[in-house]
Amino acid sequence: MFCIATFETTHMALRFEKMCRAAGINARITPVPRELSASCGLACRFPCEARDHVRALCEKNHVEVAEYHKMEE
C-alpha cells in the first residue's frame, strides 16, 4: 500500500516532493491515477507510514494538498 497526494497546481506538487525529500521521505512525482481523476495532472506518491509527518510538514511549509488517498500496489 502507498499514499498519493493530489494538488490543484503543478507548483504545489513540485514543492511537496522537494519538501518530502528534504525531510528524508521517499516521495516521487507521478501522474494522477485514472481511478482518482480522468484529468491529467501531477500527484505525489509517498509511504503511508509517513502520512502524519507529511501532513505536519505541509502545514508548516504552507503546501496545499487537495486530497490524500491510500492506494493498493
PDB file of N, CA, C and O in Angstrom:
ATOM      1  N   MET A   1       0.843  -1.175   0.000  1.00  0.00           N
ATOM      2  CA  MET A   1       0.000   0.000   0.000  1.00  0.00           C
ATOM      3  C   MET A   1       0.893   1.244   0.000  1.00  0.00           C
ATOM      4  O   MET A   1       1.964   1.264   0.606  1.00  0.00           O
ATOM      5  N   PHE A   2       0.424   2.262  -0.688  1.00  0.00           N
ATOM      6  CA  PHE A   2       1.140   3.534  -0.717  1.00  0.00           C
ATOM      7  C   PHE A   2       0.111   4.650  -0.700  1.00  0.00           C
ATOM      8  O   PHE A   2      -1.078   4.403  -0.904  1.00  0.00           O
ATOM      9  N   CYS A   3       0.551   5.861  -0.463  1.00  0.00           N
ATOM     10  CA  CYS A   3      -0.338   7.010  -0.439  1.00  0.00           C
ATOM     11  C   CYS A   3      -0.041   7.935  -1.612  1.00  0.00           C
ATOM     12  O   CYS A   3       1.085   8.006  -2.105  1.00  0.00           O
ATOM     13  N   ILE A   4      -1.071   8.633  -2.038  1.00  0.00           N
ATOM     14  CA  ILE A   4      -0.980   9.616  -3.118  1.00  0.00           C
ATOM     15  C   ILE A   4      -1.538  10.930  -2.593  1.00  0.00           C
ATOM     16  O   ILE A   4      -2.604  10.968  -1.980  1.00  0.00           O
ATOM     17  N   ALA A   5      -0.809  11.993  -2.842  1.00  0.00           N
ATOM     18  CA  ALA A   5      -1.309  13.344  -2.566  1.00  0.00           C
ATOM     19  C   ALA A   5      -1.612  13.985  -3.909  1.00  0.00           C
ATOM     20  O   ALA A   5      -0.803  13.917  -4.834  1.00  0.00           O
ATOM     21  N   THR A   6      -2.779  14.609  -4.013  1.00  0.00           N
ATOM     22  CA  THR A   6      -3.145  15.314  -5.245  1.00  0.00           C
ATOM     23  C   THR A   6      -3.174  16.810  -4.960  1.00  0.00           C
ATOM     24  O   THR A   6      -3.311  17.242  -3.815  1.00  0.00           O
ATOM     25  N   PHE A   7      -3.041  17.585  -6.025  1.00  0.00           N
ATOM     26  CA  PHE A   7      -2.860  19.033  -5.900  1.00  0.00           C
ATOM     27  C   PHE A   7      -3.678  19.774  -6.940  1.00  0.00           C
ATOM     28  O   PHE A   7      -4.046  19.219  -7.975  1.00  0.00           O
ATOM     29  N   GLU A   8      -3.956  21.027  -6.652  1.00  0.00           N
ATOM     30  CA  GLU A   8      -4.653  21.896  -7.597  1.00  0.00           C
ATOM     31  C   GLU A   8      -3.687  22.445  -8.654  1.00  0.00           C
ATOM     32  O   GLU A   8      -4.097  22.758  -9.771  1.00  0.00           O
ATOM     33  N   THR A   9      -2.394  22.560  -8.293  1.00  0.00           N
ATOM     34  CA  THR A   9      -1.412  23.124  -9.223  1.00  0.00           C
ATOM     35  C   THR A   9      -0.157  22.260  -9.290  1.00  0.00           C
ATOM     36  O   THR A   9       0.186  21.559  -8.338  1.00  0.00           O
ATOM     37  N   THR A  10       0.508  22.326 -10.418  1.00  0.00           N
ATOM     38  CA  THR A  10       1.781  21.626 -10.596  1.00  0.00           C
ATOM     39  C   THR A  10       2.817  22.164  -9.623  1.00  0.00           C
ATOM     40  O   THR A  10       3.629  21.409  -9.089  1.00  0.00           O
ATOM     41  N   HIS A  11       2.788  23.461  -9.396  1.00  0.00           N
ATOM     42  CA  HIS A  11       3.740  24.093  -8.484  1.00  0.00           C
ATOM     43  C   HIS A  11       3.678  23.452  -7.095  1.00  0.00           C
ATOM     44  O   HIS A  11       4.719  23.185  -6.494  1.00  0.00           O
ATOM     45  N   MET A  12       2.479  23.204  -6.583  1.00  0.00           N
ATOM     46  CA  MET A  12       2.335  22.593  -5.253  1.00  0.00           C
ATOM     47  C   MET A  12       2.855  21.164  -5.252  1.00  0.00           C
ATOM     48  O   MET A  12       3.459  20.733  -4.270  1.00  0.00           O
ATOM     49  N   ALA A  13       2.636  20.425  -6.328  1.00  0.00           N
ATOM     50  CA  ALA A  13       3.144  19.055  -6.415  1.00  0.00           C
ATOM     51  C   ALA A  13       4.668  19.047  -6.340  1.00  0.00           C
ATOM     52  O   ALA A  13       5.257  18.217  -5.647  1.00  0.00           O
ATOM     53  N   LEU A  14       5.298  19.966  -7.049  1.00  0.00           N
ATOM     54  CA  LEU A  14       6.758  20.047  -7.052  1.00  0.00           C
ATOM     55  C   LEU A  14       7.294  20.479  -5.683  1.00  0.00           C
ATOM     56  O   LEU A  14       8.305  19.954  -5.216  1.00  0.00           O
ATOM     57  N   ARG A  15       6.617  21.434  -5.045  1.00  0.00           N
ATOM     58  CA  ARG A  15       7.017  21.866  -3.698  1.00  0.00           C
ATOM     59  C   ARG A  15       6.884  20.717  -2.697  1.00  0.00           C
ATOM     60  O   ARG A  15       7.739  20.539  -1.829  1.00  0.00           O
ATOM     61  N   PHE A  16       5.806  19.939  -2.824  1.00  0.00           N
ATOM     62  CA  PHE A  16       5.560  18.800  -1.945  1.00  0.00           C
ATOM     63  C   PHE A  16       6.696  17.786  -2.062  1.00  0.00           C
ATOM     64  O   PHE A  16       7.244  17.340  -1.054  1.00  0.00           O
ATOM     65  N   GLU A  17       7.044  17.426  -3.288  1.00  0.00           N
ATOM     66  CA  GLU A  17       8.111  16.444  -3.492  1.00  0.00           C
ATOM     67  C   GLU A  17       9.423  16.945  -2.906  1.00  0.00           C
ATOM     68  O   GLU A  17      10.110  16.202  -2.205  1.00  0.00           O
ATOM     69  N   LYS A  18       9.774  18.173  -3.179  1.00  0.00           N
ATOM     70  CA  LYS A  18      11.029  18.749  -2.677  1.00  0.00           C
ATOM     71  C   LYS A  18      11.036  18.775  -1.152  1.00  0.00           C
ATOM     72  O   LYS A  18      12.045  18.435  -0.535  1.00  0.00           O
ATOM     73  N   MET A  19       9.930  19.171  -0.539  1.00  0.00           N
ATOM     74  CA  MET A  19       9.813  19.231   0.913  1.00  0.00           C
ATOM     75  C   MET A  19       9.975  17.846   1.531  1.00  0.00           C
ATOM     76  O   MET A  19      10.694  17.684   2.517  1.00  0.00           O
ATOM     77  N   CYS A  20       9.310  16.850   0.955  1.00  0.00           N
ATOM     78  CA  CYS A  20       9.395  15.489   1.480  1.00  0.00           C
ATOM     79  C   CYS A  20      10.811  14.941   1.384  1.00  0.00           C
ATOM     80  O   CYS A  20      11.329  14.366   2.341  1.00  0.00           O
ATOM     81  N   ARG A  21      11.423  15.119   0.241  1.00  0.00           N
ATOM     82  CA  ARG A  21      12.786  14.606   0.058  1.00  0.00           C
ATOM     83  C   ARG A  21      13.765  15.269   1.023  1.00  0.00           C
ATOM     84  O   ARG A  21      14.668  14.611   1.540  1.00  0.00           O
ATOM     85  N   ALA A  22      13.590  16.572   1.267  1.00  0.00           N
ATOM     86  CA  ALA A  22      14.460  17.277   2.214  1.00  0.00           C
ATOM     87  C   ALA A  22      14.289  16.722   3.631  1.00  0.00           C
ATOM     88  O   ALA A  22      15.214  16.782   4.441  1.00  0.00           O
ATOM     89  N   ALA A  23      13.103  16.182   3.922  1.00  0.00           N
ATOM     90  CA  ALA A  23      12.819  15.605   5.238  1.00  0.00           C
ATOM     91  C   ALA A  23      13.160  14.114   5.297  1.00  0.00           C
ATOM     92  O   ALA A  23      12.927  13.466   6.318  1.00  0.00           O
ATOM     93  N   GLY A  24      13.706  13.571   4.220  1.00  0.00           N
ATOM     94  CA  GLY A  24      14.091  12.161   4.188  1.00  0.00           C
ATOM     95  C   GLY A  24      12.953  11.207   3.874  1.00  0.00           C
ATOM     96  O   GLY A  24      13.071  10.003   4.102  1.00  0.00           O
ATOM     97  N   ILE A  25      11.857  11.729   3.356  1.00  0.00           N
ATOM     98  CA  ILE A  25      10.707  10.901   2.984  1.00  0.00           C
ATOM     99  C   ILE A  25      10.800  10.570   1.503  1.00  0.00           C
ATOM    100  O   ILE A  25      10.973  11.461   0.672  1.00  0.00           O
ATOM    101  N   ASN A  26      10.687   9.299   1.176  1.00  0.00           N
ATOM    102  CA  ASN A  26      10.774   8.847  -0.208  1.00  0.00           C
ATOM    103  C   ASN A  26       9.490   9.227  -0.940  1.00  0.00           C
ATOM    104  O   ASN A  26       8.493   8.509  -0.860  1.00  0.00           O
ATOM    105  N   ALA A  27       9.510  10.334  -1.641  1.00  0.00           N
ATOM    106  CA  ALA A  27       8.346  10.816  -2.395  1.00  0.00           C
ATOM    107  C   ALA A  27       8.753  11.007  -3.845  1.00  0.00           C
ATOM    108  O   ALA A  27       9.895  11.353  -4.144  1.00  0.00           O
ATOM    109  N   ARG A  28       7.795  10.776  -4.747  1.00  0.00           N
ATOM    110  CA  ARG A  28       8.094  11.000  -6.159  1.00  0.00           C
ATOM    111  C   ARG A  28       6.846  11.457  -6.902  1.00  0.00           C
ATOM    112  O   ARG A  28       5.728  11.032  -6.609  1.00  0.00           O
ATOM    113  N   ILE A  29       7.071  12.324  -7.859  1.00  0.00           N
ATOM    114  CA  ILE A  29       6.003  12.834  -8.710  1.00  0.00           C
ATOM    115  C   ILE A  29       5.508  11.705  -9.614  1.00  0.00           C
ATOM    116  O   ILE A  29       6.291  10.904 -10.125  1.00  0.00           O
ATOM    117  N   THR A  30       4.210  11.664  -9.794  1.00  0.00           N
ATOM    118  CA  THR A  30       3.588  10.651 -10.637  1.00  0.00           C
ATOM    119  C   THR A  30       2.333  11.255 -11.273  1.00  0.00           C
ATOM    120  O   THR A  30       1.762  12.194 -10.718  1.00  0.00           O
ATOM    121  N   PRO A  31       1.896  10.745 -12.406  1.00  0.00           N
ATOM    122  CA  PRO A  31       0.610  11.216 -12.937  1.00  0.00           C
ATOM    123  C   PRO A  31      -0.517  10.834 -11.979  1.00  0.00           C
ATOM    124  O   PRO A  31      -0.419   9.829 -11.275  1.00  0.00           O
ATOM    125  N   VAL A  32      -1.575  11.623 -11.951  1.00  0.00           N
ATOM    126  CA  VAL A  32      -2.727  11.283 -11.120  1.00  0.00           C
ATOM    127  C   VAL A  32      -3.310   9.974 -11.656  1.00  0.00           C
ATOM    128  O   VAL A  32      -3.621   9.881 -12.843  1.00  0.00           O
ATOM    129  N   PRO A  33      -3.461   8.957 -10.793  1.00  0.00           N
ATOM    130  CA  PRO A  33      -4.035   7.681 -11.259  1.00  0.00           C
ATOM    131  C   PRO A  33      -5.434   7.870 -11.843  1.00  0.00           C
ATOM    132  O   PRO A  33      -6.213   8.675 -11.333  1.00  0.00           O
ATOM    133  N   ARG A  34      -5.752   7.149 -12.889  1.00  0.00           N
ATOM    134  CA  ARG A  34      -7.040   7.261 -13.580  1.00  0.00           C
ATOM    135  C   ARG A  34      -8.218   6.979 -12.652  1.00  0.00           C
ATOM    136  O   ARG A  34      -9.294   7.548 -12.834  1.00  0.00           O
ATOM    137  N   GLU A  35      -8.028   6.104 -11.655  1.00  0.00           N
ATOM    138  CA  GLU A  35      -9.134   5.801 -10.751  1.00  0.00           C
ATOM    139  C   GLU A  35      -9.465   6.972  -9.819  1.00  0.00           C
ATOM    140  O   GLU A  35     -10.517   6.981  -9.181  1.00  0.00           O
ATOM    141  N   LEU A  36      -8.563   7.961  -9.742  1.00  0.00           N
ATOM    142  CA  LEU A  36      -8.812   9.149  -8.922  1.00  0.00           C
ATOM    143  C   LEU A  36      -9.374  10.301  -9.740  1.00  0.00           C
ATOM    144  O   LEU A  36     -10.224  11.050  -9.258  1.00  0.00           O
ATOM    145  N   SER A  37      -8.903  10.447 -10.983  1.00  0.00           N
ATOM    146  CA  SER A  37      -9.365  11.555 -11.821  1.00  0.00           C
ATOM    147  C   SER A  37      -9.056  11.261 -13.275  1.00  0.00           C
ATOM    148  O   SER A  37      -8.015  10.690 -13.600  1.00  0.00           O
ATOM    149  N   ALA A  38      -9.959  11.650 -14.135  1.00  0.00           N
ATOM    150  CA  ALA A  38      -9.748  11.478 -15.578  1.00  0.00           C
ATOM    151  C   ALA A  38      -8.913  12.618 -16.153  1.00  0.00           C
ATOM    152  O   ALA A  38      -8.399  12.522 -17.267  1.00  0.00           O
ATOM    153  N   SER A  39      -8.785  13.697 -15.383  1.00  0.00           N
ATOM    154  CA  SER A  39      -7.992  14.827 -15.885  1.00  0.00           C
ATOM    155  C   SER A  39      -6.512  14.515 -15.756  1.00  0.00           C
ATOM    156  O   SER A  39      -6.099  13.731 -14.901  1.00  0.00           O
ATOM    157  N   CYS A  40      -5.732  15.133 -16.605  1.00  0.00           N
ATOM    158  CA  CYS A  40      -4.298  14.945 -16.489  1.00  0.00           C
ATOM    159  C   CYS A  40      -3.806  15.857 -15.371  1.00  0.00           C
ATOM    160  O   CYS A  40      -4.427  16.881 -15.085  1.00  0.00           O
ATOM    161  N   GLY A  41      -2.739  15.504 -14.763  1.00  0.00           N
ATOM    162  CA  GLY A  41      -2.197  16.299 -13.690  1.00  0.00           C
ATOM    163  C   GLY A  41      -1.141  15.514 -12.946  1.00  0.00           C
ATOM    164  O   GLY A  41      -0.905  14.339 -13.231  1.00  0.00           O
ATOM    165  N   LEU A  42      -0.507  16.172 -11.990  1.00  0.00           N
ATOM    166  CA  LEU A  42       0.534  15.533 -11.215  1.00  0.00           C
ATOM    167  C   LEU A  42       0.058  15.249  -9.800  1.00  0.00           C
ATOM    168  O   LEU A  42      -0.717  16.004  -9.212  1.00  0.00           O
ATOM    169  N   ALA A  43       0.542  14.153  -9.284  1.00  0.00           N
ATOM    170  CA  ALA A  43       0.314  13.766  -7.901  1.00  0.00           C
ATOM    171  C   ALA A  43       1.689  13.428  -7.337  1.00  0.00           C
ATOM    172  O   ALA A  43       2.691  13.481  -8.050  1.00  0.00           O
ATOM    173  N   CYS A  44       1.729  13.088  -6.076  1.00  0.00           N
ATOM    174  CA  CYS A  44       2.986  12.663  -5.473  1.00  0.00           C
ATOM    175  C   CYS A  44       2.732  11.412  -4.648  1.00  0.00           C
ATOM    176  O   CYS A  44       1.823  11.372  -3.820  1.00  0.00           O
ATOM    177  N   ARG A  45       3.541  10.401  -4.885  1.00  0.00           N
ATOM    178  CA  ARG A  45       3.432   9.121  -4.197  1.00  0.00           C
ATOM    179  C   ARG A  45       4.412   9.131  -3.027  1.00  0.00           C
ATOM    180  O   ARG A  45       5.546   9.591  -3.159  1.00  0.00           O
ATOM    181  N   PHE A  46       3.962   8.617  -1.881  1.00  0.00           N
ATOM    182  CA  PHE A  46       4.834   8.548  -0.703  1.00  0.00           C
ATOM    183  C   PHE A  46       4.373   7.402   0.196  1.00  0.00           C
ATOM    184  O   PHE A  46       3.247   6.927   0.049  1.00  0.00           O
ATOM    185  N   PRO A  47       5.222   6.949   1.125  1.00  0.00           N
ATOM    186  CA  PRO A  47       4.829   5.848   2.015  1.00  0.00           C
ATOM    187  C   PRO A  47       3.735   6.287   2.997  1.00  0.00           C
ATOM    188  O   PRO A  47       3.830   7.350   3.609  1.00  0.00           O
ATOM    189  N   CYS A  48       2.706   5.463   3.137  1.00  0.00           N
ATOM    190  CA  CYS A  48       1.592   5.806   4.030  1.00  0.00           C
ATOM    191  C   CYS A  48       2.034   5.948   5.486  1.00  0.00           C
ATOM    192  O   CYS A  48       1.428   6.704   6.245  1.00  0.00           O
ATOM    193  N   GLU A  49       3.065   5.240   5.873  1.00  0.00           N
ATOM    194  CA  GLU A  49       3.516   5.348   7.268  1.00  0.00           C
ATOM    195  C   GLU A  49       4.059   6.747   7.589  1.00  0.00           C
ATOM    196  O   GLU A  49       4.203   7.099   8.759  1.00  0.00           O
ATOM    197  N   ALA A  50       4.353   7.528   6.578  1.00  0.00           N
ATOM    198  CA  ALA A  50       4.838   8.906   6.779  1.00  0.00           C
ATOM    199  C   ALA A  50       3.711   9.935   6.696  1.00  0.00           C
ATOM    200  O   ALA A  50       3.975  11.137   6.726  1.00  0.00           O
ATOM    201  N   ARG A  51       2.475   9.486   6.594  1.00  0.00           N
ATOM    202  CA  ARG A  51       1.347  10.388   6.333  1.00  0.00           C
ATOM    203  C   ARG A  51       1.198  11.499   7.383  1.00  0.00           C
ATOM    204  O   ARG A  51       1.026  12.662   7.019  1.00  0.00           O
ATOM    205  N   ASP A  52       1.261  11.165   8.657  1.00  0.00           N
ATOM    206  CA  ASP A  52       1.117  12.194   9.698  1.00  0.00           C
ATOM    207  C   ASP A  52       2.259  13.204   9.638  1.00  0.00           C
ATOM    208  O   ASP A  52       2.042  14.406   9.797  1.00  0.00           O
ATOM    209  N   HIS A  53       3.466  12.714   9.410  1.00  0.00           N
ATOM    210  CA  HIS A  53       4.628  13.596   9.286  1.00  0.00           C
ATOM    211  C   HIS A  53       4.472  14.506   8.061  1.00  0.00           C
ATOM    212  O   HIS A  53       4.771  15.699   8.121  1.00  0.00           O
ATOM    213  N   VAL A  54       4.009  13.939   6.974  1.00  0.00           N
ATOM    214  CA  VAL A  54       3.805  14.710   5.737  1.00  0.00           C
ATOM    215  C   VAL A  54       2.765  15.804   5.956  1.00  0.00           C
ATOM    216  O   VAL A  54       2.965  16.942   5.532  1.00  0.00           O
ATOM    217  N   ARG A  55       1.670  15.472   6.607  1.00  0.00           N
ATOM    218  CA  ARG A  55       0.625  16.477   6.879  1.00  0.00           C
ATOM    219  C   ARG A  55       1.181  17.628   7.717  1.00  0.00           C
ATOM    220  O   ARG A  55       0.897  18.795   7.444  1.00  0.00           O
ATOM    221  N   ALA A  56       1.970  17.295   8.732  1.00  0.00           N
ATOM    222  CA  ALA A  56       2.570  18.331   9.581  1.00  0.00           C
ATOM    223  C   ALA A  56       3.535  19.202   8.779  1.00  0.00           C
ATOM    224  O   ALA A  56       3.552  20.422   8.941  1.00  0.00           O
ATOM    225  N   LEU A  57       4.332  18.584   7.924  1.00  0.00           N
ATOM    226  CA  LEU A  57       5.258  19.338   7.082  1.00  0.00           C
ATOM    227  C   LEU A  57       4.517  20.270   6.131  1.00  0.00           C
ATOM    228  O   LEU A  57       4.931  21.410   5.919  1.00  0.00           O
ATOM    229  N   CYS A  58       3.427  19.781   5.561  1.00  0.00           N
ATOM    230  CA  CYS A  58       2.641  20.602   4.636  1.00  0.00           C
ATOM    231  C   CYS A  58       2.070  21.824   5.355  1.00  0.00           C
ATOM    232  O   CYS A  58       2.092  22.934   4.823  1.00  0.00           O
ATOM    233  N   GLU A  59       1.570  21.611   6.546  1.00  0.00           N
ATOM    234  CA  GLU A  59       1.017  22.740   7.310  1.00  0.00           C
ATOM    235  C   GLU A  59       2.106  23.754   7.637  1.00  0.00           C
ATOM    236  O   GLU A  59       1.912  24.959   7.481  1.00  0.00           O
ATOM    237  N   LYS A  60       3.245  23.258   8.087  1.00  0.00           N
ATOM    238  CA  LYS A  60       4.361  24.138   8.465  1.00  0.00           C
ATOM    239  C   LYS A  60       4.897  24.918   7.260  1.00  0.00           C
ATOM    240  O   LYS A  60       5.259  26.087   7.387  1.00  0.00           O
ATOM    241  N   ASN A  61       4.945  24.267   6.090  1.00  0.00           N
ATOM    242  CA  ASN A  61       5.550  24.866   4.902  1.00  0.00           C
ATOM    243  C   ASN A  61       4.533  25.452   3.927  1.00  0.00           C
ATOM    244  O   ASN A  61       4.894  25.855   2.822  1.00  0.00           O
ATOM    245  N   HIS A  62       3.276  25.502   4.326  1.00  0.00           N
ATOM    246  CA  HIS A  62       2.211  26.094   3.501  1.00  0.00           C
ATOM    247  C   HIS A  62       2.105  25.435   2.120  1.00  0.00           C
ATOM    248  O   HIS A  62       1.956  26.105   1.099  1.00  0.00           O
ATOM    249  N   VAL A  63       2.187  24.107   2.128  1.00  0.00           N
ATOM    250  CA  VAL A  63       1.997  23.323   0.906  1.00  0.00           C
ATOM    251  C   VAL A  63       0.547  22.842   0.910  1.00  0.00           C
ATOM    252  O   VAL A  63       0.122  22.139   1.827  1.00  0.00           O
ATOM    253  N   GLU A  64      -0.204  23.223  -0.116  1.00  0.00           N
ATOM    254  CA  GLU A  64      -1.631  22.927  -0.183  1.00  0.00           C
ATOM    255  C   GLU A  64      -1.893  21.623  -0.940  1.00  0.00           C
ATOM    256  O   GLU A  64      -1.662  21.525  -2.145  1.00  0.00           O
ATOM    257  N   VAL A  65      -2.378  20.636  -0.205  1.00  0.00           N
ATOM    258  CA  VAL A  65      -2.730  19.340  -0.790  1.00  0.00           C
ATOM    259  C   VAL A  65      -4.238  19.302  -0.979  1.00  0.00           C
ATOM    260  O   VAL A  65      -4.991  19.605  -0.054  1.00  0.00           O
ATOM    261  N   ALA A  66      -4.675  18.935  -2.165  1.00  0.00           N
ATOM    262  CA  ALA A  66      -6.124  18.839  -2.433  1.00  0.00           C
ATOM    263  C   ALA A  66      -6.708  17.651  -1.672  1.00  0.00           C
ATOM    264  O   ALA A  66      -7.702  17.796  -0.960  1.00  0.00           O
ATOM    265  N   GLU A  67      -6.090  16.471  -1.822  1.00  0.00           N
ATOM    266  CA  GLU A  67      -6.584  15.262  -1.162  1.00  0.00           C
ATOM    267  C   GLU A  67      -5.455  14.266  -0.973  1.00  0.00           C
ATOM    268  O   GLU A  67      -4.460  14.276  -1.698  1.00  0.00           O
ATOM    269  N   TYR A  68      -5.638  13.395   0.032  1.00  0.00           N
ATOM    270  CA  TYR A  68      -4.742  12.263   0.263  1.00  0.00           C
ATOM    271  C   TYR A  68      -5.539  10.994  -0.024  1.00  0.00           C
ATOM    272  O   TYR A  68      -6.723  10.906   0.300  1.00  0.00           O
ATOM    273  N   HIS A  69      -4.870  10.004  -0.641  1.00  0.00           N
ATOM    274  CA  HIS A  69      -5.525   8.734  -0.977  1.00  0.00           C
ATOM    275  C   HIS A  69      -4.599   7.584  -0.627  1.00  0.00           C
ATOM    276  O   HIS A  69      -3.385   7.681  -0.805  1.00  0.00           O
ATOM    277  N   LYS A  70      -5.177   6.484  -0.125  1.00  0.00           N
ATOM    278  CA  LYS A  70      -4.440   5.229   0.054  1.00  0.00           C
ATOM    279  C   LYS A  70      -4.701   4.369  -1.171  1.00  0.00           C
ATOM    280  O   LYS A  70      -5.844   4.220  -1.603  1.00  0.00           O
ATOM    281  N   MET A  71      -3.638   3.806  -1.728  1.00  0.00           N
ATOM    282  CA  MET A  71      -3.749   3.018  -2.952  1.00  0.00           C
ATOM    283  C   MET A  71      -3.128   1.634  -2.734  1.00  0.00           C
ATOM    284  O   MET A  71      -2.161   1.484  -1.988  1.00  0.00           O
ATOM    285  N   GLU A  72      -3.686   0.658  -3.380  1.00  0.00           N
ATOM    286  CA  GLU A  72      -3.127  -0.694  -3.394  1.00  0.00           C
ATOM    287  C   GLU A  72      -2.060  -0.786  -4.475  1.00  0.00           C
ATOM    288  O   GLU A  72      -2.140  -0.106  -5.497  1.00  0.00           O
ATOM    289  N   GLU A  73      -1.064  -1.629  -4.244  1.00  0.00           N
ATOM    290  CA  GLU A  73       0.004  -1.827  -5.248  1.00  0.00           C
ATOM    291  C   GLU A  73      -0.554  -2.401  -6.518  1.00  0.00           C
ATOM    292  O   GLU A  73       0.191  -2.634  -7.470  1.00  0.00           O
TER     293      GLU A  73
END
